């Protein structure tokens, strides 16, 4: 047991209310060495000290803080800071246990102590720091674990590590040591030898079974693992004169890897093949395959192209086949490819014979899994990902002059028989127009009764922008169309939503159901029966109270008395309806004015006669 003594004298007036604290600390550490038995030793040690307050031994509870440094001032702290709160001090004496860990390798250490009353304010640091020094026998104990400190005989069982050759006797034969000389006679067939160096075998044949598994046999049967490297030369399979780094030959069929031949196309291909009929070199493939399921072709040159060359005509080209067996894809009757580029440069998607620069085939119903009203339910989808300014599909003509509708149909819609049903075309004045068989502009109006069954050519009442029930009061009457060339105010692409609306003609020509005879030029009025039909009347016969029931003007005649469909113009100038009424009113006003003038003349004449009569009566009275 070794004792280390340390005495500190400090003054901390601010933290201890101007009292003087003098701490005399005794450092106690114990080192126990047992030569034959090892015990786990803790790094903790005990400090004992005496604390005086104002020159008298201190009593009560104090907080003590300890820190270990590698220098008298400044320096780096070693280990953690230890705080012993509420340390009991009796008659000036205290004892604490400290554990800074393995912080005593032999280098100098200084102890810093801070003191405060229990739980009061900040710690007062006692200066200067005090060195921690060992006693003389503690130095010897620190070196007890080294072999240099041992003397006498040491049991072999206690040795670990490697003994140098110089410490071994000459009679000991060592593995791998040089300068070892064996004397005497050795005999036998060597069957007992192991780890014999093959270079020492100077005659005889080593059986294949005795060779290492890493030795390849020329007769075959080799299983190669790991990386195999051929540093120079070419490898040939089926040929003794490979024309590239790797060449495989079977009859006229040849495949090269990094071929040195030119083939008349390019100075060597990364991957080259020959025609199967005569072995003539025909092409190459340059690039690399990606490590995923996709295959890519790449090259470092900015102008490099993937070129597929075919001297044949007709259906020659480039086809992509997806989910197609190889035997089927290369059969004489091939399936429809996913993409086909023919010899003329036409691209077909879903067809083997593209008729134009871009020819797309699709069923148009749930094409991509969505409904026909959804983007992925169409045959072709162009999606612009820019969330700012958007530009989707552009059609540019090479002609710089004024286009004509006859020659320039930018977008045309066809039936299955190739007959056009509409187009977006030039109008001959430097702009475009919508062409087609449709003849009116219409808009979707909501039904007051969403379940009402309303058909084209019927007359409906409209109030506040909604189609009212039959027979209900209406602001105006309009015709439901089935041949609009423009359909505005479309609510959505949902079929159920569309069914809650009807397409009503606003302007143009539209067929309308009419009962009774019709003359071209007559006005069509909604029937007072409210059954969706109309009646024809001339402008002269329409009373002012019925003018709001007018829906259009007939452009054809029919003498039949029953229900028929008549082509009528709607939404156009209705001056011809108003003028006759105004003329009739003017004639009536003129007639009334004449009657009033004649009546006024009679009244004036009567007034003159009455005046004369009154004069006569007054004269008679006198």
RAPE-V430310 format. One record per residue. N is the residue number from 1. RES is the residue in one letter. NEAR is the number of other ideal C-beta (glycine too) atoms within 12 Angstrom. Layout:
((N | RES | NEAR) (N | RES | NEAR))
This chain:
((1 | X | 15) (2 | X | 22) (3 | X | 21) (4 | X | 30) (5 | X | 22) (6 | X | 32) (7 | X | 19) (8 | X | 36) (9 | X | 20) (10 | X | 30) (11 | X | 21) (12 | X | 31) (13 | X | 13) (14 | X | 16) (15 | X | 25) (16 | X | 32) (17 | X | 16) (18 | X | 13) (19 | X | 25) (20 | X | 23) (21 | X | 40) (22 | X | 27) (23 | X | 40) (24 | X | 26) (25 | X | 35) (26 | X | 23) (27 | X | 35) (28 | X | 25) (29 | X | 33) (30 | X | 20) (31 | X | 27) (32 | X | 17) (33 | X | 21) (34 | X | 12) (35 | X | 15) (36 | X | 10) (37 | X | 9) (38 | X | 12) (39 | X | 10) (40 | X | 7) (41 | X | 18) (42 | X | 17) (43 | X | 20) (44 | X | 20) (45 | X | 33) (46 | X | 22) (47 | X | 37) (48 | X | 26) (49 | X | 38) (50 | X | 28) (51 | X | 44) (52 | X | 28) (53 | X | 25) (54 | X | 18) (55 | X | 12) (56 | X | 16) (57 | X | 21) (58 | X | 32) (59 | X | 18) (60 | X | 21) (61 | X | 21) (62 | X | 39) (63 | X | 31) (64 | X | 40) (65 | X | 27) (66 | X | 42) (67 | X | 29) (68 | X | 36) (69 | X | 30) (70 | X | 26) (71 | X | 18) (72 | X | 17) (73 | X | 13) (74 | X | 12) (75 | X | 17) (76 | X | 15) (77 | X | 21) (78 | X | 28) (79 | X | 23) (80 | X | 16) (81 | X | 21) (82 | X | 29) (83 | X | 22) (84 | X | 29) (85 | X | 20) (86 | X | 18) (87 | X | 33) (88 | X | 21) (89 | X | 31) (90 | X | 16) (91 | X | 15) (92 | X | 25) (93 | X | 23) (94 | X | 33) (95 | X | 22) (96 | X | 32) (97 | X | 22) (98 | X | 35) (99 | X | 22) (100 | X | 28) (101 | X | 16) (102 | X | 16) (103 | X | 28) (104 | X | 29) (105 | X | 13) (106 | X | 17) (107 | X | 18) (108 | X | 21) (109 | X | 32) (110 | X | 30) (111 | X | 42) (112 | X | 37) (113 | X | 46) (114 | X | 31) (115 | X | 43) (116 | X | 31) (117 | X | 27) (118 | X | 21) (119 | X | 15) (120 | X | 21) (121 | X | 16) (122 | X | 16) (123 | X | 30) (124 | X | 31) (125 | X | 28) (126 | X | 35) (127 | X | 20) (128 | X | 19) (129 | X | 29) (130 | X | 32) (131 | X | 23) (132 | X | 35) (133 | X | 21) (134 | X | 25) (135 | X | 21) (136 | X | 12) (137 | X | 18) (138 | X | 26) (139 | X | 16) (140 | X | 16) (141 | X | 24) (142 | X | 21) (143 | X | 17) (144 | X | 20) (145 | X | 16) (146 | X | 11) (147 | X | 15) (148 | X | 8) (149 | X | 16) (150 | X | 15) (151 | X | 8) (152 | X | 7) (153 | X | 8) (154 | X | 15) (155 | X | 10) (156 | X | 8) (157 | X | 7) (158 | X | 14) (159 | X | 13) (160 | X | 9) (161 | X | 8) (162 | X | 10) (163 | X | 15) (164 | X | 9) (165 | X | 17) (166 | X | 11) (167 | X | 13) (168 | X | 14) (169 | X | 10) (170 | X | 14) (171 | X | 10) (172 | X | 13) (173 | X | 16) (174 | X | 18) (175 | X | 9) (176 | X | 9) (177 | X | 14) (178 | X | 8) (179 | X | 10) (180 | X | 15) (181 | X | 10) (182 | X | 9) (183 | X | 9) (184 | X | 7) (185 | X | 6) (186 | X | 10) (187 | X | 7) (188 | X | 8) (189 | X | 8) (190 | X | 12) (191 | X | 7) (192 | X | 10) (193 | X | 12) (194 | X | 7) (195 | X | 9) (196 | X | 13) (197 | X | 9) (198 | X | 13) (199 | X | 6) (200 | X | 11) (201 | X | 13) (202 | X | 8) (203 | X | 6) (204 | X | 11) (205 | X | 9) (206 | X | 14) (207 | X | 9) (208 | X | 16) (209 | X | 10) (210 | X | 13) (211 | X | 14) (212 | X | 11) (213 | X | 15) (214 | X | 12) (215 | X | 16) (216 | X | 16) (217 | X | 16) (218 | X | 8) (219 | X | 7) (220 | X | 9) (221 | X | 11) (222 | X | 15) (223 | X | 11) (224 | X | 14) (225 | X | 9) (226 | X | 8) (227 | X | 6) (228 | X | 12) (229 | X | 9) (230 | X | 13) (231 | X | 8) (232 | X | 7) (233 | X | 12) (234 | X | 22) (235 | X | 24) (236 | X | 21) (237 | X | 19) (238 | X | 17) (239 | X | 21) (240 | X | 11) (241 | X | 14) (242 | X | 25) (243 | X | 29) (244 | X | 32) (245 | X | 25) (246 | X | 25) (247 | X | 31) (248 | X | 25) (249 | X | 23) (250 | X | 14) (251 | X | 14) (252 | X | 17) (253 | X | 22) (254 | X | 33) (255 | X | 33) (256 | X | 36) (257 | X | 27) (258 | X | 23) (259 | X | 33) (260 | X | 23) (261 | X | 26) (262 | X | 16) (263 | X | 25) (264 | X | 15) (265 | X | 20) (266 | X | 24) (267 | X | 15) (268 | X | 23) (269 | X | 32) (270 | X | 28) (271 | X | 26) (272 | X | 35) (273 | X | 28) (274 | X | 29) (275 | X | 17) (276 | X | 15) (277 | X | 10) (278 | X | 12) (279 | X | 22) (280 | X | 17) (281 | X | 28) (282 | X | 29) (283 | X | 28) (284 | X | 33) (285 | X | 29) (286 | X | 27) (287 | X | 20) (288 | X | 15) (289 | X | 15) (290 | X | 11) (291 | X | 8) (292 | X | 7) (293 | X | 7) (294 | X | 9) (295 | X | 15) (296 | X | 15) (297 | X | 20) (298 | X | 17) (299 | X | 19) (300 | X | 10) (301 | X | 10) (302 | X | 7) (303 | X | 7) (304 | X | 14) (305 | X | 14) (306 | X | 17) (307 | X | 18) (308 | X | 22) (309 | X | 18) (310 | X | 18) (311 | X | 11) (312 | X | 11) (313 | X | 10) (314 | X | 12) (315 | X | 23) (316 | X | 19) (317 | X | 27) (318 | X | 25) (319 | X | 30) (320 | X | 23) (321 | X | 21) (322 | X | 15) (323 | X | 12) (324 | X | 17) (325 | X | 12) (326 | X | 11) (327 | X | 12) (328 | X | 16) (329 | X | 20) (330 | X | 15) (331 | X | 12) (332 | X | 9) (333 | X | 11) (334 | X | 21) (335 | X | 23) (336 | X | 24) (337 | X | 29) (338 | X | 23) (339 | X | 24) (340 | X | 32) (341 | X | 28) (342 | X | 29) (343 | X | 20) (344 | X | 21) (345 | X | 17) (346 | X | 24) (347 | X | 27) (348 | X | 30) (349 | X | 25) (350 | X | 26) (351 | X | 27) (352 | X | 30) (353 | X | 23) (354 | X | 28) (355 | X | 17) (356 | X | 15) (357 | X | 13) (358 | X | 21) (359 | X | 24) (360 | X | 25) (361 | X | 23) (362 | X | 22) (363 | X | 13) (364 | X | 19) (365 | X | 16) (366 | X | 16) (367 | X | 22) (368 | X | 19) (369 | X | 13) (370 | X | 16) (371 | X | 19) (372 | X | 21) (373 | X | 19) (374 | X | 18) (375 | X | 19) (376 | X | 19) (377 | X | 20) (378 | X | 23) (379 | X | 22) (380 | X | 20) (381 | X | 19) (382 | X | 14) (383 | X | 14) (384 | X | 14) (385 | X | 9) (386 | X | 9) (387 | X | 7) (388 | X | 7) (389 | X | 7) (390 | X | 12) (391 | X | 10) (392 | X | 14) (393 | X | 15) (394 | X | 10) (395 | X | 16) (396 | X | 10) (397 | X | 18) (398 | X | 8) (399 | X | 13) (400 | X | 8) (401 | X | 13) (402 | X | 15) (403 | X | 25) (404 | X | 19) (405 | X | 23) (406 | X | 12) (407 | X | 14) (408 | X | 27) (409 | X | 25) (410 | X | 24) (411 | X | 19) (412 | X | 20) (413 | X | 21) (414 | X | 14) (415 | X | 12) (416 | X | 8) (417 | X | 7) (418 | X | 10) (419 | X | 13) (420 | X | 18) (421 | X | 17) (422 | X | 23) (423 | X | 25) (424 | X | 23) (425 | X | 26) (426 | X | 26) (427 | X | 20) (428 | X | 17) (429 | X | 12) (430 | X | 15) (431 | X | 16) (432 | X | 21) (433 | X | 23) (434 | X | 25) (435 | X | 26) (436 | X | 26) (437 | X | 18) (438 | X | 24) (439 | X | 27) (440 | X | 37) (441 | X | 25) (442 | X | 33) (443 | X | 28) (444 | X | 29) (445 | X | 36) (446 | X | 28) (447 | X | 31) (448 | X | 26) (449 | X | 20) (450 | X | 19) (451 | X | 11) (452 | X | 25) (453 | X | 16) (454 | X | 35) (455 | X | 20) (456 | X | 25) (457 | X | 35) (458 | X | 36) (459 | X | 45) (460 | X | 46) (461 | X | 37) (462 | X | 33) (463 | X | 21) (464 | X | 15) (465 | X | 19) (466 | X | 26) (467 | X | 37) (468 | X | 28) (469 | X | 21) (470 | X | 26) (471 | X | 17) (472 | X | 20) (473 | X | 17) (474 | X | 27) (475 | X | 18) (476 | X | 30) (477 | X | 39) (478 | X | 43) (479 | X | 51) (480 | X | 39) (481 | X | 42) (482 | X | 26) (483 | X | 28) (484 | X | 34) (485 | X | 29) (486 | X | 25) (487 | X | 27) (488 | X | 20) (489 | X | 20) (490 | X | 19) (491 | X | 23) (492 | X | 16) (493 | X | 16) (494 | X | 15) (495 | X | 14) (496 | X | 14) (497 | X | 16) (498 | X | 22) (499 | X | 20) (500 | X | 22) (501 | X | 32) (502 | X | 40) (503 | X | 38) (504 | X | 42) (505 | X | 44) (506 | X | 30) (507 | X | 26) (508 | X | 28) (509 | X | 29) (510 | X | 42) (511 | X | 34) (512 | X | 50) (513 | X | 36) (514 | X | 41) (515 | X | 27) (516 | X | 25) (517 | X | 20) (518 | X | 36) (519 | X | 22) (520 | X | 20) (521 | X | 23) (522 | X | 34) (523 | X | 40) (524 | X | 48) (525 | X | 38) (526 | X | 39) (527 | X | 29) (528 | X | 20) (529 | X | 17) (530 | X | 21) (531 | X | 19) (532 | X | 32) (533 | X | 33) (534 | X | 44) (535 | X | 34) (536 | X | 39) (537 | X | 31) (538 | X | 23) (539 | X | 30) (540 | X | 18) (541 | X | 19) (542 | X | 28) (543 | X | 18) (544 | X | 17) (545 | X | 11) (546 | X | 23) (547 | X | 23) (548 | X | 22) (549 | X | 32) (550 | X | 39) (551 | X | 49) (552 | X | 44) (553 | X | 37) (554 | X | 36) (555 | X | 26) (556 | X | 24) (557 | X | 19) (558 | X | 26) (559 | X | 14) (560 | X | 15) (561 | X | 13) (562 | X | 14) (563 | X | 22) (564 | X | 27) (565 | X | 27) (566 | X | 40) (567 | X | 30) (568 | X | 42) (569 | X | 33) (570 | X | 39) (571 | X | 26) (572 | X | 23) (573 | X | 13) (574 | X | 24) (575 | X | 13) (576 | X | 22) (577 | X | 33) (578 | X | 18) (579 | X | 16) (580 | X | 24) (581 | X | 26) (582 | X | 18) (583 | X | 17) (584 | X | 19) (585 | X | 16) (586 | X | 14) (587 | X | 15) (588 | X | 14) (589 | X | 14) (590 | X | 14) (591 | X | 14) (592 | X | 14) (593 | X | 14) (594 | X | 14) (595 | X | 14) (596 | X | 14) (597 | X | 14) (598 | X | 14) (599 | X | 14) (600 | X | 14) (601 | X | 14) (602 | X | 14) (603 | X | 14) (604 | X | 14) (605 | X | 14) (606 | X | 14) (607 | X | 14) (608 | X | 14) (609 | X | 14) (610 | X | 14) (611 | X | 14) (612 | X | 14) (613 | X | 14) (614 | X | 14) (615 | X | 14) (616 | X | 13) (617 | X | 12) (618 | X | 11) (619 | X | 10) (620 | X | 9) (621 | X | 8) (622 | X | 7))
